[in-house]
Amino acid sequence: MTSKETARPLRVLQLTDPHLMASADGALLGVNTRDSLNAVIAEVLASHGQPDLILATGDLAQDGSEEAYCALGESFTAFNCASAWIAGNHDKVPSLKEVAARYGANRRHLVQGGWQFILLDSSVPGKVHGELAESELGFLVQMLEQNPDVPTLVTLHHHPVDIDTDWMADIGLRNREEFWQLIDRFPQVKIVLWGHIHQTFEQQRNGVHLLATPSTCIQFTSGSRKFSVDDLAPGYRWFELQASGDFTTEVCRARSFEFELDQNSTGY
Ligand SMILES: Nc1ncnc2c1ncn2[C@@H]1O[C@@H]2COP(=O)(O)O[C@H]2[C@H]1O
């Protein structure tokens, strides 16, 4: 292997909140969610090419159906790499895990390209908000203690900090203080990444980059007090991770996807 090859960054794709449904016609506020996911995937391949790893960060299905998870797996066959799927509030964990296992995507820990990826399940059956069970927090600590010198990305579905979108204040991660007390003990954590908020979010906290990403279907209006959807195109997040712990990231959108969003909706 040449020195140039060893310096190649790990290319990681985050796809989030696709809200797929059992029916191929399934739509959220007028947007066909399979079509929008496939438009995002086409944009990834045209703009960035093949990733080395895909993180699918929850609300993979709107209806928790096996058909929806199979549709996700089939869409991901456009990529040559592994993916890892986590649950959001709309998912049904048993079905998700069963189908994810068929696609080799039922993973909660990976070490690749000199980075560690820890995937946490913050879903609470029947609830919109998130919470990390003791078992998830224990797993997080165990992995961080076992890999003290490995730059780390931690991902979950729910937002673990306040965002400037008031109607979402009560539907983030409830036990976030416990989460941050743990993260604060481990300086190798470089990134905390989530979905759920259907919008771009980028901040820093104690040197940790806090990142969230548009949905592959509909978008919520940043800064809105009430439920509100924005007509921004579906999107994804791309990372280039160096083994040193340095990284770049950007959010991109499916530029040629045409859709008619029901902007008068007051919720779903
Ligand atoms: N008008 C609304 N007010 C509050 N919450 C809502 C409203 N409409 C939908 N929701 C919930 O808020 C969630 C935010 O993102 P989800 O896609 O998880 O699913 C959404 C619904 O469960």
The ligand as an SDF file (V2000), in Angstrom:
LIG
                    3D

 22 25  0  0  0  0  0  0  0  0999 V2000
  -48.2830   19.4800   14.4900 N   0  0  0  0  0  0  0  0  0  0  0  0
  -47.4410   18.7400   15.1970 C   0  0  0  0  0  0  0  0  0  0  0  0
  -47.0430   19.1380   16.4310 N   0  0  0  0  0  0  0  0  0  0  0  0
  -46.2000   18.3870   17.1470 C   0  0  0  0  0  0  0  0  0  0  0  0
  -45.6690   17.2260   16.7230 N   0  0  0  0  0  0  0  0  0  0  0  0
  -46.0390   16.7790   15.5280 C   0  0  0  0  0  0  0  0  0  0  0  0
  -46.9230   17.5050   14.7060 C   0  0  0  0  0  0  0  0  0  0  0  0
  -47.0930   16.8250   13.5650 N   0  0  0  0  0  0  0  0  0  0  0  0
  -46.3450   15.7170   13.6650 C   0  0  0  0  0  0  0  0  0  0  0  0
  -45.7160   15.6820   14.8390 N   0  0  0  0  0  0  0  0  0  0  0  0
  -44.7980   14.6440   15.3300 C   0  0  0  0  0  0  0  0  0  0  0  0
  -43.5020   15.2110   15.4050 O   0  0  0  0  0  0  0  0  0  0  0  0
  -42.6060   14.3190   14.7870 C   0  0  0  0  0  0  0  0  0  0  0  0
  -41.3790   14.9310   14.2020 C   0  0  0  0  0  0  0  0  0  0  0  0
  -40.7650   14.1340   13.2700 O   0  0  0  0  0  0  0  0  0  0  0  0
  -41.2110   12.6610   12.9660 P   0  0  0  0  0  0  0  0  0  0  0  0
  -41.0130   12.4690   11.5190 O   0  0  0  0  0  0  0  0  0  0  0  0
  -40.5820   11.8270   13.9600 O   0  0  0  0  0  0  0  0  0  0  0  0
  -42.7730   12.5850   13.2250 O   0  0  0  0  0  0  0  0  0  0  0  0
  -43.4360   13.7020   13.6840 C   0  0  0  0  0  0  0  0  0  0  0  0
  -44.7420   13.4510   14.3830 C   0  0  0  0  0  0  0  0  0  0  0  0
  -44.6820   12.2780   15.1580 O   0  0  0  0  0  0  0  0  0  0  0  0
  1  2  1  0
  2  3  1  0
  2  7  2  0
  3  4  2  0
  4  5  1  0
  5  6  2  0
  6  7  1  0
  6 10  1  0
  7  8  1  0
  8  9  2  0
  9 10  1  0
 10 11  1  0
 11 12  1  0
 11 21  1  0
 12 13  1  0
 13 14  1  0
 13 20  1  0
 14 15  1  0
 15 16  1  0
 16 17  2  0
 16 18  1  0
 16 19  1  0
 19 20  1  0
 20 21  1  0
 21 22  1  0
M  END
$$$$
